[in-house]
Amino acid sequence: MIYLIVFIVVFLCFDPAPAGQQNDTKLPEVVVTGEKIMTPTKQTGETVYTGTELTTKGLELSGERGKTNIYEAISILPGVVFESPDSNNLATEQTNIRVRGIRGYLGAMTVEGIPNYGGNPMGPRAYIYDLENFESISLYKGAVPGDLGVGVGNRGGAIELRPLWADEKFGLKLSQSVGSFEYKRTFLRLDSGTIGSVQTRLSLSYSFTEQDKWKGPGDIGPRNNFNFTFVQPVGETIEIKLWANFNEIKHYKYRSLSYKEIKDLDNFYRLDFNKSFTGTPADDYFYYKYNWERHKNRDFYGFINVKVSDSIKLIFKPYISKEDAKIKDGLESIQGKPGVQERIRDIERKGLISEIAFEPGNIKASLGYHYESADMNIYTENYWINNEANLTYRGYGVLTTTETNYINSPYLKIAGTIEKINWQMGIKYFKFKDSESKGYVTEYPGGIPTLVRAPDLDRKSRIYDIWLPTAGLSYSFDDSVEVYISYGKNFIRPYAYMPLLSLYNRLRPNFQAAGITLNDLFEGYNIERSYNVDFGVRISKDIIEITPTLFLSKHKNLLTTVSDPRVLDSGKSVNYQQNIGKAKGYGLELPVNVFLSNGLTFYLNPTYNHLTYDGDITYQGQTFSTDGKQVVDVPRWSATSGLIIKYEDFEIIPQLRYIGKRYGNVEHKEKVASYQVFDLKLSYIKEKIGTLKTLKASIELDNIFDKKYVSVINAMDDAVSGTTYYVGAPFTVKGSISFTF
């Protein structure tokens, strides 16, 4: 807590007045204005604010670490805990985010309503964008508007990215960043401005980013990102917008630690993968070149708005998204020997969101339909490690052929206002058709890996569906005080297919002897669902903005480990996951912004989150007393706080992040201590220098006190054992300079 004390002292002692200027003991009544960091937000056609929008200024607070990862940008918001082992968040899938305690990959991410997600792991790809190409980001944590394409679900909330569309004026932005661990990033964006009488507008951006890992061998990157926007009005009634994004990154992984190792960070803090190949397979699965990732994502979205009349508008959002990924993991045992497993993802999604928005009288209404088809080819291949620094191919680990999956999701929203009362309600129907699949196993006639059909690995086609109501009500006492209540039912469709496939494949003879097929295990899969209620007050008065929000939640059908005595694994009942778990929670978010003067803003975003298991958990035939205990990896207390200090052309932003104690297993035997990290950003901003619109030079100091702490807890919510951990990055320095013409 010493860092928090230092932070408060700086805040209390700072005098933003220029030297020589006296502070009056009694000030006249003034109206202080400052740049807003976050504001309440709602979707078009709604009347009750149910989300929080991070403004352009709010996005800037994430600095270099937020430029390549959306989760870092929103981590300033209350109720959001984001962790990464990397100093700049370039490590793609070794991160972890929770929104009100729910894992973020169980949530939705959209670009103006069009969903972004993939499989294995399920959920959004937060690392495929450049933050500079967005104007703002909105987060819905309770009730989620129906017109946001949820993709696989929204139990972990919904993020809406709002693009920085091609500007009406010509513009050029160039920035260069460098930093610790050979970090370097170049960003370029060009806006054409309005072209001729047709009023076409274009923008194109490119970024290149790479760095060394801060510990161990290997680098992160190169990362290449291209973004394109196109805006074309057609007369006065039609507007066509196109948005395209390409991202590719290659990087080596960070090595996880055990609980025993994180209890001795003085010795294990910099433990990582081996730099050299030793020739001993039992050691060489830790060779860094056997722990590697490559991701390529391509997205093309369209937005067509047609104004039929003053009260009727048609909206069409066609899209196509492709993902190719290859991930290598060194494993202690593959078919009884040390080896390397390669995961391959080949995903293509196509969809269309169609909507009609109309205003009959004083009512606002939206009727829409979301359709999507998805082909997800996901499989693994196995290799043995040899003494001669090469690999022996051992065939497919998990291979099932699948057909196309489909989403069909109509929705309806209506909203209105009666004097000082705002109301809204909506209903959404989500239907997911999961295709059938055929299973194969690898056999070795004559020692040669050969694919053979395995009917017991077949899986039948299934339909999962759910109705998702939302409702909201608010009352405005005046322009500065509003109270509200909102309700939303959220969900996530079945996920975590690969663990079940891998388990069955590993113990196939045991399951066959018990007469259990893979399809029998999948019969226990269902839709996870949650019920969420928010009670809040929004106060914006004089120099202060405060929005206390009490939230309640109840979660059902959670994916939870069960023990099956019919099949033995190493002499004990086999464990696998089924959708039978329950949890419940409540908490309080208390975001505060204080505009002390035109040059001084203070913000504080604390959260109290009580999310507990609703029942005991059975594992390997043993029942653990978990009822009422805090869910794994969920801190009771978390907070971000900082100051924005401006003096002439200079800006200073000290910031503190606090994460309370957490647990790495359901019995709470693996306790992870709380921590606080202090960062500092220093900037010089000069506007209108000849043809130069803005010059900005900045220095960022992250983890100033070089705190050693555990960042990512890698565990399922029902983890009894086997949890792994990643530590946070040490003290890091970064500098950047940008020019805007």
Secondary structure, DSSP 8 states (H G I E B T S, - for coil): -HHHHHHHHHHHH---S-TT----SS----------SEEEE--TT--S--EEEE-HHHHHTTHHHHTT-HHHHHTTSTTEEEE-SSSSS--SSS-EEEETTEEGGGSEEEETTEE--BTTTTB--TTSS-GGGEEEEEEESSS--TTS--TTB-TT-EEEEEE----SS-EEEEEEEEETTTEEEEEEEEE---BTTTTBEEEEEEEEEEEE-SSSS-EEEEEEEEEEEEEEEETTTEEEEEEEEEEEEEEE----B-HHHHTTHHHHTT---BSS--S-HHHHTTBGGGSEEEEEEEEEEEEEEEEEETTEEEEEEEEEEEEEEEEEEEEEEETTEEEEEEEEEEEEEEEEEEEEEE--TTEEEEEEEEEEEEEEEEEEEEEEE-TTS-EEEEEESSEEEE--EEEEEEEEEEEEEETTEEEEEEEEEEEEEE--EEEEEEE-GGG--EEEE-GGG-B--EEEEEEEEEEEEEEESSSSEEEEEEEEEEEE----HHHHHHHHHHTHHHHHHTT--HHHHHTT---EEEEEEEEEEEEEETTEEE--EEEEEEEEEEEEEEEEEEEEETTEEEEEEEEEEEEEEEEEE--EEEEEETTEEEEEEEEEEEEEESS-EEETTEEE--TT-B-TT--SEEEEEEEEEEETTEEEEEEEEEE--EESSTTS-SEE--EEEEEEEEEEEEEEETTEEEEEEEEEEESTT----EEEEE--TT-SS--EEEE----EEEEEEEEE-
